C-alpha cells in the first residue's frame, strides 16, 4: 500500500510496528496519531480508521475560526480529543 496525503505507511518489521501515521498541520499546530495494524485488525482496517479520522479532523479544522492565524486552544483540545477517540 502506498502513502497518501497526510497518511504515511510505516512497515518496520524489525521493530514489530506496522501501521499508518496521520499527520496534519493547520494554524500553527501539528496533529499526529498512529494507527497500528495490530490494534485495528490489519492494514486495510487501520487505513480505513485513519481515513475516517482524517476526514473528521479536516472538517473540524476547516470550519474553525482563527485568531491571528492560529487555532484557539479550545479547538486544539477538541481536535486532540477527536484523535484520541478514533476507532
Gaussian input, Z-matrix of N, CA and C with variables (Angstrom, degrees):
# hf/3-21g

backbone

0 1
 N
 C     1     B1
 C     2     B2     1     A1
 N     3     B3     2     A2     1     D1
 C     4     B4     3     A3     2     D2
 C     5     B5     4     A4     3     D3
 N     6     B6     5     A5     4     D4
 C     7     B7     6     A6     5     D5
 C     8     B8     7     A7     6     D6
 N     9     B9     8     A8     7     D7
 C    10    B10     9     A9     8     D8
 C    11    B11    10    A10     9     D9
 N    12    B12    11    A11    10    D10
 C    13    B13    12    A12    11    D11
 C    14    B14    13    A13    12    D12
 N    15    B15    14    A14    13    D13
 C    16    B16    15    A15    14    D14
 C    17    B17    16    A16    15    D15
 N    18    B18    17    A17    16    D16
 C    19    B19    18    A18    17    D17
 C    20    B20    19    A19    18    D18
 N    21    B21    20    A20    19    D19
 C    22    B22    21    A21    20    D20
 C    23    B23    22    A22    21    D21
 N    24    B24    23    A23    22    D22
 C    25    B25    24    A24    23    D23
 C    26    B26    25    A25    24    D24
 N    27    B27    26    A26    25    D25
 C    28    B28    27    A27    26    D26
 C    29    B29    28    A28    27    D27
 N    30    B30    29    A29    28    D28
 C    31    B31    30    A30    29    D29
 C    32    B32    31    A31    30    D30
 N    33    B33    32    A32    31    D31
 C    34    B34    33    A33    32    D32
 C    35    B35    34    A34    33    D33
 N    36    B36    35    A35    34    D34
 C    37    B37    36    A36    35    D35
 C    38    B38    37    A37    36    D36
 N    39    B39    38    A38    37    D37
 C    40    B40    39    A39    38    D38
 C    41    B41    40    A40    39    D39
 N    42    B42    41    A41    40    D40
 C    43    B43    42    A42    41    D41
 C    44    B44    43    A43    42    D42
 N    45    B45    44    A44    43    D43
 C    46    B46    45    A45    44    D44
 C    47    B47    46    A46    45    D45
 N    48    B48    47    A47    46    D46
 C    49    B49    48    A48    47    D47
 C    50    B50    49    A49    48    D48
 N    51    B51    50    A50    49    D49
 C    52    B52    51    A51    50    D50
 C    53    B53    52    A52    51    D51
 N    54    B54    53    A53    52    D52
 C    55    B55    54    A54    53    D53
 C    56    B56    55    A55    54    D54
 N    57    B57    56    A56    55    D55
 C    58    B58    57    A57    56    D56
 C    59    B59    58    A58    57    D57
 N    60    B60    59    A59    58    D58
 C    61    B61    60    A60    59    D59
 C    62    B62    61    A61    60    D60
 N    63    B63    62    A62    61    D61
 C    64    B64    63    A63    62    D62
 C    65    B65    64    A64    63    D63
 N    66    B66    65    A65    64    D64
 C    67    B67    66    A66    65    D65
 C    68    B68    67    A67    66    D66
 N    69    B69    68    A68    67    D67
 C    70    B70    69    A69    68    D68
 C    71    B71    70    A70    69    D69
 N    72    B72    71    A71    70    D70
 C    73    B73    72    A72    71    D71
 C    74    B74    73    A73    72    D72
 N    75    B75    74    A74    73    D73
 C    76    B76    75    A75    74    D74
 C    77    B77    76    A76    75    D75
 N    78    B78    77    A77    76    D76
 C    79    B79    78    A78    77    D77
 C    80    B80    79    A79    78    D78
 N    81    B81    80    A80    79    D79
 C    82    B82    81    A81    80    D80
 C    83    B83    82    A82    81    D81
 N    84    B84    83    A83    82    D82
 C    85    B85    84    A84    83    D83
 C    86    B86    85    A85    84    D84
 N    87    B87    86    A86    85    D85
 C    88    B88    87    A87    86    D86
 C    89    B89    88    A88    87    D87
 N    90    B90    89    A89    88    D88
 C    91    B91    90    A90    89    D89
 C    92    B92    91    A91    90    D90
 N    93    B93    92    A92    91    D91
 C    94    B94    93    A93    92    D92
 C    95    B95    94    A94    93    D93
 N    96    B96    95    A95    94    D94
 C    97    B97    96    A96    95    D95
 C    98    B98    97    A97    96    D96
 N    99    B99    98    A98    97    D97
 C   100   B100    99    A99    98    D98
 C   101   B101   100   A100    99    D99
 N   102   B102   101   A101   100   D100
 C   103   B103   102   A102   101   D101
 C   104   B104   103   A103   102   D102
 N   105   B105   104   A104   103   D103
 C   106   B106   105   A105   104   D104
 C   107   B107   106   A106   105   D105
 N   108   B108   107   A107   106   D106
 C   109   B109   108   A108   107   D107
 C   110   B110   109   A109   108   D108
 N   111   B111   110   A110   109   D109
 C   112   B112   111   A111   110   D110
 C   113   B113   112   A112   111   D111
 N   114   B114   113   A113   112   D112
 C   115   B115   114   A114   113   D113
 C   116   B116   115   A115   114   D114
 N   117   B117   116   A116   115   D115
 C   118   B118   117   A117   116   D116
 C   119   B119   118   A118   117   D117
 N   120   B120   119   A119   118   D118
 C   121   B121   120   A120   119   D119
 C   122   B122   121   A121   120   D120
 N   123   B123   122   A122   121   D121
 C   124   B124   123   A123   122   D122
 C   125   B125   124   A124   123   D123
 N   126   B126   125   A125   124   D124
 C   127   B127   126   A126   125   D125
 C   128   B128   127   A127   126   D126
 N   129   B129   128   A128   127   D127
 C   130   B130   129   A129   128   D128
 C   131   B131   130   A130   129   D129
 N   132   B132   131   A131   130   D130
 C   133   B133   132   A132   131   D131
 C   134   B134   133   A133   132   D132
 N   135   B135   134   A134   133   D133
 C   136   B136   135   A135   134   D134
 C   137   B137   136   A136   135   D135
 N   138   B138   137   A137   136   D136
 C   139   B139   138   A138   137   D137
 C   140   B140   139   A139   138   D138
 N   141   B141   140   A140   139   D139
 C   142   B142   141   A141   140   D140
 C   143   B143   142   A142   141   D141
 N   144   B144   143   A143   142   D142
 C   145   B145   144   A144   143   D143
 C   146   B146   145   A145   144   D144
 N   147   B147   146   A146   145   D145
 C   148   B148   147   A147   146   D146
 C   149   B149   148   A148   147   D147
 N   150   B150   149   A149   148   D148
 C   151   B151   150   A150   149   D149
 C   152   B152   151   A151   150   D150
 N   153   B153   152   A152   151   D151
 C   154   B154   153   A153   152   D152
 C   155   B155   154   A154   153   D153
 N   156   B156   155   A155   154   D154
 C   157   B157   156   A156   155   D155
 C   158   B158   157   A157   156   D156
 N   159   B159   158   A158   157   D157
 C   160   B160   159   A159   158   D158
 C   161   B161   160   A160   159   D159
 N   162   B162   161   A161   160   D160
 C   163   B163   162   A162   161   D161
 C   164   B164   163   A163   162   D162
 N   165   B165   164   A164   163   D163
 C   166   B166   165   A165   164   D164
 C   167   B167   166   A166   165   D165
 N   168   B168   167   A167   166   D166
 C   169   B169   168   A168   167   D167
 C   170   B170   169   A169   168   D168
 N   171   B171   170   A170   169   D169
 C   172   B172   171   A171   170   D170
 C   173   B173   172   A172   171   D171
 N   174   B174   173   A173   172   D172
 C   175   B175   174   A174   173   D173
 C   176   B176   175   A175   174   D174
 N   177   B177   176   A176   175   D175
 C   178   B178   177   A177   176   D176
 C   179   B179   178   A178   177   D177
 N   180   B180   179   A179   178   D178
 C   181   B181   180   A180   179   D179
 C   182   B182   181   A181   180   D180
 N   183   B183   182   A182   181   D181
 C   184   B184   183   A183   182   D182
 C   185   B185   184   A184   183   D183
 N   186   B186   185   A185   184   D184
 C   187   B187   186   A186   185   D185
 C   188   B188   187   A187   186   D186
 N   189   B189   188   A188   187   D187
 C   190   B190   189   A189   188   D188
 C   191   B191   190   A190   189   D189
 N   192   B192   191   A191   190   D190
 C   193   B193   192   A192   191   D191
 C   194   B194   193   A193   192   D192
 N   195   B195   194   A194   193   D193
 C   196   B196   195   A195   194   D194
 C   197   B197   196   A196   195   D195
 N   198   B198   197   A197   196   D196
 C   199   B199   198   A198   197   D197
 C   200   B200   199   A199   198   D198
 N   201   B201   200   A200   199   D199
 C   202   B202   201   A201   200   D200
 C   203   B203   202   A202   201   D201
 N   204   B204   203   A203   202   D202
 C   205   B205   204   A204   203   D203
 C   206   B206   205   A205   204   D204
 N   207   B207   206   A206   205   D205
 C   208   B208   207   A207   206   D206
 C   209   B209   208   A208   207   D207
 N   210   B210   209   A209   208   D208
 C   211   B211   210   A210   209   D209
 C   212   B212   211   A211   210   D210
 N   213   B213   212   A212   211   D211
 C   214   B214   213   A213   212   D212
 C   215   B215   214   A214   213   D213
 N   216   B216   215   A215   214   D214
 C   217   B217   216   A216   215   D215
 C   218   B218   217   A217   216   D216
 N   219   B219   218   A218   217   D217
 C   220   B220   219   A219   218   D218
 C   221   B221   220   A220   219   D219
 N   222   B222   221   A221   220   D220
 C   223   B223   222   A222   221   D221
 C   224   B224   223   A223   222   D222
 N   225   B225   224   A224   223   D223
 C   226   B226   225   A225   224   D224
 C   227   B227   226   A226   225   D225
 N   228   B228   227   A227   226   D226
 C   229   B229   228   A228   227   D227
 C   230   B230   229   A229   228   D228
 N   231   B231   230   A230   229   D229
 C   232   B232   231   A231   230   D230
 C   233   B233   232   A232   231   D231
 N   234   B234   233   A233   232   D232
 C   235   B235   234   A234   233   D233
 C   236   B236   235   A235   234   D234
 N   237   B237   236   A236   235   D235
 C   238   B238   237   A237   236   D236
 C   239   B239   238   A238   237   D237
 N   240   B240   239   A239   238   D238
 C   241   B241   240   A240   239   D239
 C   242   B242   241   A241   240   D240
 N   243   B243   242   A242   241   D241
 C   244   B244   243   A243   242   D242
 C   245   B245   244   A244   243   D243
 N   246   B246   245   A245   244   D244
 C   247   B247   246   A246   245   D245
 C   248   B248   247   A247   246   D246
 N   249   B249   248   A248   247   D247
 C   250   B250   249   A249   248   D248
 C   251   B251   250   A250   249   D249
 N   252   B252   251   A251   250   D250
 C   253   B253   252   A252   251   D251
 C   254   B254   253   A253   252   D252
 N   255   B255   254   A254   253   D253
 C   256   B256   255   A255   254   D254
 C   257   B257   256   A256   255   D255
 N   258   B258   257   A257   256   D256
 C   259   B259   258   A258   257   D257
 C   260   B260   259   A259   258   D258

   B1=1.4410
   B2=1.5215
   B3=1.3138
   B4=1.4517
   B5=1.5185
   B6=1.3107
   B7=1.4557
   B8=1.5210
   B9=1.3217
   B10=1.4535
   B11=1.5124
   B12=1.3126
   B13=1.4583
   B14=1.5239
   B15=1.3166
   B16=1.4648
   B17=1.5290
   B18=1.3220
   B19=1.4619
   B20=1.5297
   B21=1.3136
   B22=1.4590
   B23=1.5230
   B24=1.3068
   B25=1.4613
   B26=1.5233
   B27=1.3373
   B28=1.4586
   B29=1.5186
   B30=1.3240
   B31=1.4645
   B32=1.5152
   B33=1.3002
   B34=1.4515
   B35=1.5165
   B36=1.2829
   B37=1.4623
   B38=1.5323
   B39=1.3241
   B40=1.4646
   B41=1.5261
   B42=1.3241
   B43=1.4687
   B44=1.5285
   B45=1.3081
   B46=1.4619
   B47=1.5210
   B48=1.3442
   B49=1.4604
   B50=1.5115
   B51=1.3080
   B52=1.4477
   B53=1.5145
   B54=1.3114
   B55=1.4518
   B56=1.5097
   B57=1.3209
   B58=1.4513
   B59=1.5168
   B60=1.3310
   B61=1.4573
   B62=1.5169
   B63=1.3203
   B64=1.4540
   B65=1.5210
   B66=1.3084
   B67=1.4635
   B68=1.5207
   B69=1.3374
   B70=1.4592
   B71=1.5273
   B72=1.3212
   B73=1.4600
   B74=1.5204
   B75=1.3025
   B76=1.4600
   B77=1.5173
   B78=1.3060
   B79=1.4545
   B80=1.5168
   B81=1.3237
   B82=1.4557
   B83=1.5175
   B84=1.3134
   B85=1.4668
   B86=1.5250
   B87=1.3237
   B88=1.4658
   B89=1.5179
   B90=1.3248
   B91=1.4625
   B92=1.5181
   B93=1.3416
   B94=1.4544
   B95=1.5298
   B96=1.3358
   B97=1.4644
   B98=1.5185
   B99=1.3155
   B100=1.4619
   B101=1.5228
   B102=1.3238
   B103=1.4591
   B104=1.5259
   B105=1.3390
   B106=1.4652
   B107=1.5267
   B108=1.3272
   B109=1.4651
   B110=1.5271
   B111=1.3108
   B112=1.4680
   B113=1.5290
   B114=1.3114
   B115=1.4630
   B116=1.5258
   B117=1.3399
   B118=1.4588
   B119=1.5222
   B120=1.3224
   B121=1.4584
   B122=1.5096
   B123=1.3061
   B124=1.4594
   B125=1.5130
   B126=1.3414
   B127=1.4592
   B128=1.5248
   B129=1.3096
   B130=1.4704
   B131=1.5324
   B132=1.3108
   B133=1.4681
   B134=1.5233
   B135=1.3246
   B136=1.4642
   B137=1.5278
   B138=1.3352
   B139=1.4628
   B140=1.5242
   B141=1.3282
   B142=1.4620
   B143=1.5335
   B144=1.3209
   B145=1.4691
   B146=1.5270
   B147=1.3189
   B148=1.4622
   B149=1.5305
   B150=1.3257
   B151=1.4691
   B152=1.5251
   B153=1.3426
   B154=1.4730
   B155=1.5219
   B156=1.3170
   B157=1.4636
   B158=1.5204
   B159=1.3210
   B160=1.4559
   B161=1.5253
   B162=1.3185
   B163=1.4659
   B164=1.5283
   B165=1.3334
   B166=1.4670
   B167=1.5246
   B168=1.3280
   B169=1.4534
   B170=1.5229
   B171=1.3334
   B172=1.4615
   B173=1.5224
   B174=1.3293
   B175=1.4637
   B176=1.5253
   B177=1.3301
   B178=1.4660
   B179=1.5271
   B180=1.3202
   B181=1.4599
   B182=1.5288
   B183=1.3208
   B184=1.4687
   B185=1.5231
   B186=1.3171
   B187=1.4681
   B188=1.5278
   B189=1.3204
   B190=1.4636
   B191=1.5248
   B192=1.3110
   B193=1.4586
   B194=1.5230
   B195=1.3108
   B196=1.4592
   B197=1.5219
   B198=1.2884
   B199=1.4571
   B200=1.5199
   B201=1.3182
   B202=1.4657
   B203=1.5108
   B204=1.3164
   B205=1.4604
   B206=1.5154
   B207=1.3110
   B208=1.4696
   B209=1.5274
   B210=1.3097
   B211=1.4642
   B212=1.5281
   B213=1.3118
   B214=1.4625
   B215=1.5281
   B216=1.3267
   B217=1.4658
   B218=1.5270
   B219=1.3273
   B220=1.4636
   B221=1.5233
   B222=1.3165
   B223=1.4611
   B224=1.5249
   B225=1.3182
   B226=1.4632
   B227=1.5256
   B228=1.3287
   B229=1.4720
   B230=1.5285
   B231=1.3334
   B232=1.4694
   B233=1.5225
   B234=1.3185
   B235=1.4642
   B236=1.5253
   B237=1.3217
   B238=1.4656
   B239=1.5265
   B240=1.3225
   B241=1.4632
   B242=1.5222
   B243=1.3247
   B244=1.4632
   B245=1.5221
   B246=1.3218
   B247=1.4659
   B248=1.5317
   B249=1.3086
   B250=1.4636
   B251=1.5233
   B252=1.3298
   B253=1.4597
   B254=1.5225
   B255=1.3065
   B256=1.4563
   B257=1.5180
   B258=1.3099
   B259=1.4667
   B260=1.5076
   A1=109.21
   A2=115.77
   A3=120.70
   A4=110.58
   A5=114.88
   A6=120.77
   A7=109.80
   A8=115.26
   A9=122.43
   A10=107.87
   A11=117.01
   A12=119.68
   A13=109.72
   A14=116.35
   A15=125.93
   A16=113.29
   A17=118.90
   A18=123.00
   A19=108.26
   A20=116.12
   A21=121.04
   A22=109.02
   A23=116.06
   A24=122.13
   A25=109.28
   A26=115.97
   A27=122.05
   A28=108.14
   A29=116.00
   A30=121.88
   A31=108.69
   A32=116.16
   A33=121.93
   A34=108.43
   A35=117.19
   A36=121.29
   A37=111.66
   A38=117.48
   A39=119.86
   A40=111.65
   A41=117.54
   A42=121.22
   A43=111.26
   A44=117.16
   A45=123.35
   A46=112.29
   A47=117.41
   A48=120.25
   A49=109.05
   A50=114.62
   A51=121.65
   A52=106.31
   A53=116.24
   A54=119.37
   A55=111.87
   A56=115.05
   A57=123.44
   A58=109.83
   A59=115.70
   A60=121.40
   A61=108.31
   A62=116.02
   A63=122.43
   A64=106.67
   A65=117.05
   A66=121.21
   A67=108.28
   A68=116.27
   A69=121.40
   A70=108.13
   A71=116.07
   A72=121.79
   A73=109.42
   A74=114.69
   A75=121.64
   A76=109.16
   A77=116.68
   A78=121.76
   A79=114.91
   A80=117.06
   A81=120.51
   A82=115.25
   A83=118.41
   A84=122.60
   A85=108.95
   A86=116.66
   A87=122.37
   A88=109.01
   A89=115.85
   A90=122.65
   A91=107.75
   A92=115.49
   A93=119.43
   A94=109.81
   A95=115.04
   A96=120.92
   A97=108.36
   A98=115.91
   A99=122.19
   A100=109.41
   A101=115.55
   A102=122.87
   A103=107.68
   A104=117.74
   A105=120.61
   A106=112.47
   A107=115.41
   A108=121.25
   A109=111.28
   A110=115.88
   A111=120.82
   A112=111.52
   A113=117.35
   A114=121.64
   A115=112.22
   A116=116.56
   A117=120.52
   A118=113.67
   A119=118.66
   A120=121.03
   A121=115.55
   A122=117.83
   A123=120.62
   A124=112.26
   A125=114.13
   A126=120.68
   A127=112.44
   A128=116.85
   A129=119.73
   A130=111.79
   A131=116.56
   A132=119.59
   A133=111.95
   A134=117.18
   A135=119.02
   A136=110.11
   A137=117.58
   A138=120.63
   A139=110.72
   A140=117.43
   A141=120.68
   A142=111.13
   A143=117.01
   A144=121.06
   A145=110.41
   A146=117.08
   A147=121.03
   A148=110.98
   A149=116.72
   A150=120.17
   A151=111.67
   A152=116.96
   A153=119.71
   A154=110.92
   A155=116.25
   A156=120.48
   A157=111.48
   A158=116.51
   A159=120.45
   A160=110.66
   A161=117.34
   A162=120.91
   A163=110.91
   A164=116.96
   A165=120.64
   A166=110.91
   A167=116.87
   A168=121.20
   A169=111.20
   A170=116.94
   A171=120.45
   A172=111.44
   A173=117.56
   A174=119.75
   A175=111.03
   A176=117.06
   A177=120.85
   A178=110.46
   A179=117.18
   A180=121.05
   A181=112.67
   A182=117.68
   A183=120.98
   A184=111.66
   A185=116.86
   A186=120.26
   A187=112.44
   A188=117.35
   A189=121.76
   A190=111.81
   A191=114.64
   A192=120.44
   A193=107.31
   A194=115.64
   A195=120.30
   A196=110.15
   A197=115.07
   A198=122.02
   A199=107.94
   A200=116.33
   A201=119.66
   A202=112.82
   A203=118.11
   A204=122.56
   A205=114.65
   A206=117.68
   A207=122.28
   A208=109.95
   A209=115.20
   A210=121.28
   A211=109.38
   A212=116.04
   A213=119.56
   A214=109.98
   A215=117.36
   A216=120.21
   A217=113.05
   A218=116.81
   A219=120.53
   A220=110.77
   A221=116.52
   A222=120.48
   A223=110.65
   A224=117.40
   A225=121.24
   A226=109.76
   A227=117.36
   A228=120.70
   A229=110.85
   A230=117.90
   A231=120.94
   A232=110.85
   A233=116.54
   A234=120.81
   A235=110.79
   A236=117.38
   A237=120.51
   A238=110.86
   A239=116.83
   A240=120.55
   A241=111.12
   A242=116.59
   A243=121.98
   A244=109.96
   A245=117.46
   A246=120.90
   A247=111.69
   A248=117.86
   A249=120.97
   A250=111.47
   A251=116.26
   A252=121.38
   A253=112.99
   A254=118.33
   A255=121.73
   A256=111.54
   A257=114.13
   A258=120.09
   A259=109.08
   D1=141.51
   D2=-178.92
   D3=-97.16
   D4=154.79
   D5=175.72
   D6=-69.16
   D7=155.33
   D8=178.43
   D9=-125.53
   D10=171.17
   D11=179.97
   D12=-60.42
   D13=127.15
   D14=-179.09
   D15=71.52
   D16=0.47
   D17=177.21
   D18=-128.90
   D19=124.49
   D20=-178.30
   D21=-120.86
   D22=135.83
   D23=178.62
   D24=-88.88
   D25=129.98
   D26=175.99
   D27=-117.79
   D28=128.87
   D29=177.42
   D30=-133.44
   D31=87.84
   D32=178.09
   D33=-106.58
   D34=86.53
   D35=-178.54
   D36=-64.99
   D37=-34.38
   D38=179.81
   D39=-71.61
   D40=-27.07
   D41=179.56
   D42=-98.81
   D43=3.77
   D44=178.37
   D45=60.08
   D46=34.30
   D47=174.34
   D48=-125.65
   D49=126.93
   D50=172.41
   D51=-138.07
   D52=134.42
   D53=179.61
   D54=168.06
   D55=-167.35
   D56=-177.51
   D57=-115.84
   D58=146.31
   D59=175.06
   D60=-118.34
   D61=124.31
   D62=174.17
   D63=-93.86
   D64=128.65
   D65=178.65
   D66=-145.30
   D67=121.65
   D68=-179.51
   D69=-142.50
   D70=139.58
   D71=178.91
   D72=-118.70
   D73=131.43
   D74=177.15
   D75=-148.34
   D76=138.94
   D77=173.18
   D78=55.39
   D79=36.95
   D80=177.73
   D81=81.33
   D82=9.33
   D83=-178.64
   D84=-130.19
   D85=139.64
   D86=177.35
   D87=-108.75
   D88=131.14
   D89=178.07
   D90=-112.78
   D91=130.54
   D92=-176.09
   D93=-142.67
   D94=142.98
   D95=176.72
   D96=-154.21
   D97=142.37
   D98=176.07
   D99=-98.15
   D100=142.25
   D101=177.49
   D102=-123.08
   D103=89.02
   D104=-176.62
   D105=-72.41
   D106=141.86
   D107=178.51
   D108=-59.30
   D109=-39.06
   D110=-176.78
   D111=-60.86
   D112=-41.34
   D113=-178.34
   D114=-73.34
   D115=-37.79
   D116=-174.32
   D117=-96.62
   D118=-2.02
   D119=173.99
   D120=88.41
   D121=29.77
   D122=176.06
   D123=128.04
   D124=168.47
   D125=-175.52
   D126=-65.38
   D127=-42.42
   D128=-177.90
   D129=-68.67
   D130=-38.94
   D131=179.32
   D132=-70.59
   D133=-37.98
   D134=177.71
   D135=-68.66
   D136=-36.14
   D137=175.25
   D138=-63.98
   D139=-42.98
   D140=179.46
   D141=-62.13
   D142=-42.02
   D143=177.96
   D144=-64.29
   D145=-41.39
   D146=179.03
   D147=-65.12
   D148=-41.28
   D149=179.12
   D150=-65.83
   D151=-40.03
   D152=176.81
   D153=-62.34
   D154=-45.16
   D155=179.63
   D156=-64.31
   D157=-39.62
   D158=178.81
   D159=-63.45
   D160=-43.48
   D161=179.54
   D162=-62.52
   D163=-44.60
   D164=179.35
   D165=-64.90
   D166=-41.54
   D167=-179.63
   D168=-66.45
   D169=-42.98
   D170=178.28
   D171=-61.37
   D172=-43.34
   D173=-179.55
   D174=-64.61
   D175=-37.41
   D176=177.21
   D177=-65.68
   D178=-44.88
   D179=-176.68
   D180=-73.16
   D181=-34.04
   D182=-179.99
   D183=-67.83
   D184=-34.45
   D185=-177.66
   D186=-87.47
   D187=0.25
   D188=-175.14
   D189=-78.51
   D190=141.56
   D191=172.29
   D192=-86.55
   D193=147.47
   D194=-177.88
   D195=-118.78
   D196=145.87
   D197=176.01
   D198=-113.37
   D199=110.35
   D200=-178.39
   D201=67.31
   D202=28.37
   D203=-179.46
   D204=80.95
   D205=-1.00
   D206=-178.53
   D207=-108.70
   D208=155.71
   D209=175.34
   D210=-79.82
   D211=147.97
   D212=178.72
   D213=-72.37
   D214=152.35
   D215=178.19
   D216=-58.95
   D217=-33.66
   D218=178.58
   D219=-64.86
   D220=-43.92
   D221=179.79
   D222=-66.19
   D223=-37.95
   D224=177.97
   D225=-61.38
   D226=-43.50
   D227=177.77
   D228=-63.74
   D229=-40.77
   D230=177.85
   D231=-61.48
   D232=-43.38
   D233=-179.36
   D234=-65.74
   D235=-42.24
   D236=179.30
   D237=-65.88
   D238=-37.84
   D239=177.05
   D240=-65.86
   D241=-39.93
   D242=177.91
   D243=-59.20
   D244=-42.50
   D245=179.45
   D246=-69.82
   D247=-35.76
   D248=179.25
   D249=-65.25
   D250=-36.15
   D251=-176.22
   D252=-86.90
   D253=0.39
   D254=-177.45
   D255=-58.18
   D256=132.45
   D257=179.46
   D258=-130.68

